[in-house]
Amino acid sequence: MVVALHHTIVPARDPQASAQFLAEILGLSVDPPVAHFTPATLANQVSLDYDQLDHVEPHHYAFMVSEQEFDAALARIQHCGITHYGDSACQEDGRIYHSERTEGRRGTYFHDPDGHLMEILTPGGSGR
């Protein structure tokens, strides 16, 4: 049997708004509710099931995207005036990073409405 992640629960004060925020950045759609969850499903069929919680402790979520998807997501982040960072400590405002370990990999970090640290990154190897 091949083991694969099927879904994970993402705590949110407003699940619909948080799911919609991520979906808009990544160019996804929000799925119909399943019980009390608001899911956003990724290309590999893993779903992020947003669940309502009054107190949210921020987590980190990283999304591998193609070069074109990265450029489009970064453009949406910038268009919406969302601060993004070139480092996980959120010190390098308005930057993207270039990986020292994976040639051609680019990435950036940003916060969602609940303070979760979201990361988009490319697979690298493109020579960019």
C-alpha positions as CSV (number, residue, x, y, z in Angstrom):
1,M,0.0,0.0,0.0
2,V,1.2,3.5,-0.9
3,V,0.8,5.9,2.0
4,A,-0.5,9.3,1.0
5,L,-1.9,12.3,2.9
6,H,-5.7,12.5,2.4
7,H,-6.6,15.6,4.4
8,T,-5.6,17.8,7.3
9,I,-7.7,20.1,9.5
10,V,-6.9,23.7,9.5
11,P,-8.2,25.7,12.5
12,A,-9.8,29.0,11.6
13,R,-12.0,31.6,13.2
14,D,-14.0,31.9,10.0
15,P,-13.5,28.7,8.0
16,Q,-15.2,30.0,4.8
17,A,-13.2,33.2,4.7
18,S,-9.9,31.5,5.4
19,A,-10.6,28.8,2.8
20,Q,-11.6,31.4,0.3
21,F,-8.4,33.4,1.1
22,L,-6.1,30.5,0.3
23,A,-8.2,29.4,-2.7
24,E,-7.9,32.9,-4.3
25,I,-4.1,33.0,-3.7
26,L,-3.5,29.5,-5.1
27,G,-6.1,29.7,-7.9
28,L,-8.3,27.0,-6.4
29,S,-12.0,26.8,-5.6
30,V,-13.6,26.1,-2.2
31,D,-15.5,22.8,-2.1
32,P,-19.0,22.5,-0.7
33,P,-19.1,22.0,3.0
34,V,-18.6,18.5,4.4
35,A,-20.3,18.3,7.8
36,H,-18.9,21.4,9.6
37,F,-15.7,21.6,7.5
38,T,-15.0,23.9,4.7
39,P,-12.6,22.1,2.3
40,A,-10.2,23.4,-0.2
41,T,-8.8,20.6,-2.4
42,L,-5.3,20.7,-3.9
43,A,-4.3,19.2,-7.3
44,N,-3.1,16.0,-5.6
45,Q,-6.6,15.5,-4.0
46,V,-5.3,16.4,-0.5
47,S,-7.9,18.6,1.1
48,L,-7.4,21.3,3.7
49,D,-10.5,21.0,5.9
50,Y,-11.1,24.4,7.6
51,D,-12.8,24.0,11.0
52,Q,-14.1,26.7,13.2
53,L,-12.2,27.4,16.4
54,D,-12.3,30.5,18.5
55,H,-8.7,30.3,19.5
56,V,-6.3,29.5,16.7
57,E,-2.7,28.6,17.2
58,P,-0.8,29.3,14.0
59,H,0.7,26.5,12.0
60,H,2.9,26.3,8.9
61,Y,1.6,25.0,5.5
62,A,3.8,24.8,2.4
63,F,2.5,24.3,-1.2
64,M,4.7,23.1,-4.1
65,V,3.6,25.0,-7.2
66,S,4.9,25.2,-10.8
67,E,6.9,28.2,-11.9
68,Q,3.8,29.7,-13.7
69,E,1.6,29.0,-10.6
70,F,4.2,30.7,-8.4
71,D,4.3,33.8,-10.6
72,A,0.4,34.0,-10.7
73,A,0.1,33.4,-6.9
74,L,2.8,36.0,-6.2
75,A,1.0,38.5,-8.5
76,R,-2.3,37.9,-6.6
77,I,-0.5,38.4,-3.2
78,Q,1.0,41.6,-4.4
79,H,-2.2,42.8,-6.0
80,C,-4.1,42.3,-2.7
81,G,-1.4,44.1,-0.8
82,I,-0.5,41.0,1.3
83,T,2.9,41.2,2.9
84,H,5.1,38.4,1.8
85,Y,8.5,37.4,3.1
86,G,11.8,35.9,1.8
87,D,12.3,34.0,5.1
88,S,10.3,32.0,7.6
89,A,11.1,34.5,10.4
90,C,9.2,37.1,8.4
91,Q,12.0,39.6,8.5
92,E,12.5,40.1,4.7
93,D,9.4,42.0,3.7
94,G,8.5,42.0,0.0
95,R,11.0,39.3,-0.9
96,I,11.2,35.9,-2.3
97,Y,13.9,33.4,-1.5
98,H,16.1,31.4,-3.8
99,S,17.1,28.0,-2.3
100,E,20.8,27.3,-1.7
101,R,20.0,23.5,-1.6
102,T,17.8,23.2,-4.7
103,E,19.0,25.1,-7.8
104,G,16.2,27.1,-9.3
105,R,13.8,26.8,-6.4
106,R,12.0,30.0,-5.4
107,G,9.6,30.6,-2.6
108,T,7.9,33.1,-0.4
109,Y,5.9,33.2,2.9
110,F,2.7,35.0,3.8
111,H,0.2,34.9,6.6
112,D,-3.5,33.9,6.2
113,P,-6.3,35.7,8.2
114,D,-5.7,33.4,11.2
115,G,-1.9,33.9,11.3
116,H,-1.0,30.6,9.7
117,L,2.3,30.9,7.9
118,M,1.7,29.9,4.3
119,E,4.6,29.1,2.0
120,I,4.6,28.7,-1.8
121,L,7.6,27.2,-3.4
122,T,8.7,25.9,-6.8
123,P,10.3,22.5,-7.4
124,G,13.5,24.1,-8.8
125,G,15.7,22.6,-11.4
126,S,14.5,25.1,-14.0
127,G,17.7,27.1,-14.0
128,R,15.9,30.3,-12.9
